[in-house]
Amino acid sequence: MKLMKKIALLLIFFMLMTAFVACNGTTDEEGTEEENGAVDTENGDQEDSAAEDRETDVVIIGAGGAGLAAALEAREAGHEVVVVEKMSFVGGNTLRATGGMNAAGTSAQEALDIEDSWETHYEDTMTGGQDKNNPELVEILTQNAADAVEWLIGMGADLSDVGRLGGSSVDRTHRPTGGAAVGPHLVQVLSTNAEDEGIEILTSTEAVEILEEDGRIVGIVVQNGDGEYTISAKAVVVATGGFGSNTTMLVDYDESLEGFGTTNHPGAEGDGITMAQSIGAALIDMEEIQTHPTVNPEENYMITEAVRGNGAILVNLEGERFVNELGTRDVVSEATLDQTEGYSYLVFDHDLRESLSAIEGYVDRGLVTEGETLEELAEALGMDTGVLENTVTNYNDFVDAGADEDFGREDLETSISEGPFYGIAVGPAVHHTMGGLQINERTQVLNEEGDVIEGLYAVGETVGGIHGANRLGGNALADLIVFGRIAGQSIGEDL
Ligand SMILES: Cc1cc2nc3c(=O)[nH]c(=O)nc-3n(C[C@H](O)[C@H](O)[C@H](O)COP(=O)(O)OP(=O)(O)OC[C@H]3O[C@@H](n4cnc5c(N)ncnc54)[C@H](O)[C@@H]3O)c2cc1C
């Protein structure tokens, strides 16, 4: 029996990795989820063939990280939980997360002698968000992130590798050993535990309406291959993610994004925001849309910030550095757009390649240009060899001196000196939508008057206000686990 379970877990992990590898690109170029070879979960489309109305205690819209965390806590509180997922596979954008999850004061940091505190995490988050963030929600996020990491570890997650992403003043970004992609691993842990706890996940089932009666939420209407039906519930959690794949919505809120690519999965269309708005939910910060500065422009494929975190520099087409590579995403994106042709190159050495296994995926996809020497790399990238060599020598001097006199980069631990050397072309693409539904500290959705909409909760990227004008890398995963858990716990108290 134990052997069977192990085999089943391995199979789920293999299928999630296949979905991650297949779908971690643009929406435009990746086609449908079926074409991507994504996975059906056990309770998928074949089993729920009859479109009959049904009832449960809690219904969760969206089987990404936030929805699954909320589902687990609501189940822990003793409630029957049904999760509906419009794609044929679970995971959403969470499946694509690569860099890691931020938290201060974890056992992994302690094991690596990293001193950190929730207060520093709070300050970094507020500064990164240009102080537009809701301070109460950021306090909850940063105070509870370490506990969220330990909760995941308790369920079988490996988050022992700790690095740094842009805008953080301390190494606090947690990911699996060797710097492997964090998202597929977390989705595997969450979905396996959800299955073990008897949580029903209905894939290929799209929520199309949230039902309200006498000022209280009473369920949702869903559609699947068999038609439309109602799932009545005492509580509804909106966990549908952001709207980074909805071109119309993106341009409506920020017309400068016309023509931009996106790092998001095709299901990130803002459904939950639109559905909740139509029953009176208040929205906040909708115009705050983040571009990620290191997305390969040809494949529209995101290169994790951990490459810079582990020591890579950014150089323009002339071979010169132009920004503090570990600045916040808004700053680095803007600086890149000011360079010739609006893109740049990540440049790093072999030691860095060996420090981050995610890089092997970029090599396999043909995104990485290689040179035995810096001269060879410069030639391959069409740069002046002398300029690139000079740039790298200067940077290595800054590393030795512990101070970046040109751009004030703080994390200067590794020089670029061990060949072969590598370059990846990168530029900005839409990445995260910071705006969304307005919630209180218990994750209850608020209406335009600031009152609670009874029975309606929202978590994850569908929520606005937490990240202010700019989300820090690694803070989304912290957000969805912390607030996902709070939603499940609040429902436990409220029902
Ligand atoms: C390429 C990439 C890399 C990233 N890397 C990191 C990282 O390293 N660290 C970090 O902190 N953050 C990272 N992020 C951001 C982070 O992954 C997301 O913000 C987060 O995963 C969102 O989680 P969520 O649960 O709110 O939404 P999602 O994970 O997107 O899940 C929402 C789910 O709801 C489903 N859904 C939508 N509408 C409906 C509907 N009407 N009915 C039913 N289901 C519906 C969707 O299909 C989806 O499965 C990354 C994002 C991307 C795109």
The ligand as a MOL file (V3000), in Angstrom:
LIG
                    3D

  0  0  0     0  0            999 V3000
M  V30 BEGIN CTAB
M  V30 COUNTS 53 58 0 0 0
M  V30 BEGIN ATOM
M  V30 1 C 6.6180 32.6740 -14.5280 0
M  V30 2 C 6.2940 33.0820 -13.1230 0
M  V30 3 C 7.2320 32.8940 -12.1060 0
M  V30 4 C 6.9480 33.2990 -10.8030 0
M  V30 5 N 7.8720 33.0810 -9.8070 0
M  V30 6 C 7.5700 33.4420 -8.5370 0
M  V30 7 C 8.4750 33.1610 -7.4630 0
M  V30 8 O 9.5150 32.5630 -7.6520 0
M  V30 9 N 8.1390 33.5840 -6.2200 0
M  V30 10 C 6.9660 34.2290 -5.9430 0
M  V30 11 O 6.7220 34.5780 -4.8060 0
M  V30 12 N 6.0780 34.4710 -6.9480 0
M  V30 13 C 6.3480 34.0830 -8.2090 0
M  V30 14 N 5.4510 34.3210 -9.2010 0
M  V30 15 C 4.1330 34.8630 -8.8480 0
M  V30 16 C 3.2680 33.7780 -8.2460 0
M  V30 17 O 3.5690 32.5460 -8.8600 0
M  V30 18 C 1.7800 34.0790 -8.4110 0
M  V30 19 O 1.5000 35.3770 -7.9770 0
M  V30 20 C 0.9720 33.1100 -7.5690 0
M  V30 21 O 1.3270 31.7930 -7.8920 0
M  V30 22 C -0.5160 33.2920 -7.7560 0
M  V30 23 O -1.1390 32.2820 -6.9920 0
M  V30 24 P -2.7130 32.1930 -6.9250 0
M  V30 25 O -3.0300 30.9390 -6.2000 0
M  V30 26 O -3.2730 33.4560 -6.4550 0
M  V30 27 O -3.1230 32.0560 -8.4590 0
M  V30 28 P -2.7800 30.8970 -9.4760 0
M  V30 29 O -1.6670 30.0610 -9.0050 0
M  V30 30 O -2.6750 31.5090 -10.8160 0
M  V30 31 O -4.0860 29.9940 -9.4040 0
M  V30 32 C -5.3580 30.4850 -9.7850 0
M  V30 33 C -6.1340 29.3440 -10.3850 0
M  V30 34 O -7.4840 29.7480 -10.5820 0
M  V30 35 C -7.9390 29.2000 -11.8070 0
M  V30 36 N -9.0890 29.9760 -12.2820 0
M  V30 37 C -9.1000 31.2180 -12.8090 0
M  V30 38 N -10.3630 31.5940 -13.1150 0
M  V30 39 C -11.1590 30.5510 -12.7750 0
M  V30 40 C -12.5600 30.3200 -12.8690 0
M  V30 41 N -13.4090 31.2300 -13.3810 0
M  V30 42 N -13.0660 29.1340 -12.4320 0
M  V30 43 C -12.2280 28.1680 -11.9330 0
M  V30 44 N -10.8900 28.3380 -11.8510 0
M  V30 45 C -10.3650 29.5110 -12.2390 0
M  V30 46 C -6.7210 29.3300 -12.7060 0
M  V30 47 O -6.8160 28.4950 -13.8250 0
M  V30 48 C -5.5990 28.9380 -11.7500 0
M  V30 49 O -5.3250 27.5680 -11.7640 0
M  V30 50 C 5.7040 33.9080 -10.5090 0
M  V30 51 C 4.7620 34.0800 -11.5130 0
M  V30 52 C 5.0350 33.6690 -12.8120 0
M  V30 53 C 4.0030 33.8640 -13.8750 0
M  V30 END ATOM
M  V30 BEGIN BOND
M  V30 1 1 1 2
M  V30 2 1 2 3
M  V30 3 2 2 52
M  V30 4 2 3 4
M  V30 5 1 4 5
M  V30 6 1 4 50
M  V30 7 2 5 6
M  V30 8 1 6 7
M  V30 9 1 6 13
M  V30 10 2 7 8
M  V30 11 1 7 9
M  V30 12 1 9 10
M  V30 13 2 10 11
M  V30 14 1 10 12
M  V30 15 2 12 13
M  V30 16 1 13 14
M  V30 17 1 14 15
M  V30 18 1 14 50
M  V30 19 1 15 16
M  V30 20 1 16 17
M  V30 21 1 16 18
M  V30 22 1 18 19
M  V30 23 1 18 20
M  V30 24 1 20 21
M  V30 25 1 20 22
M  V30 26 1 22 23
M  V30 27 1 23 24
M  V30 28 2 24 25
M  V30 29 1 24 26
M  V30 30 1 24 27
M  V30 31 1 27 28
M  V30 32 2 28 29
M  V30 33 1 28 30
M  V30 34 1 28 31
M  V30 35 1 31 32
M  V30 36 1 32 33
M  V30 37 1 33 34
M  V30 38 1 33 48
M  V30 39 1 34 35
M  V30 40 1 35 36
M  V30 41 1 35 46
M  V30 42 1 36 37
M  V30 43 1 36 45
M  V30 44 2 37 38
M  V30 45 1 38 39
M  V30 46 1 39 40
M  V30 47 2 39 45
M  V30 48 1 40 41
M  V30 49 2 40 42
M  V30 50 1 42 43
M  V30 51 2 43 44
M  V30 52 1 44 45
M  V30 53 1 46 47
M  V30 54 1 46 48
M  V30 55 1 48 49
M  V30 56 2 50 51
M  V30 57 1 51 52
M  V30 58 1 52 53
M  V30 END BOND
M  V30 END CTAB
M  END
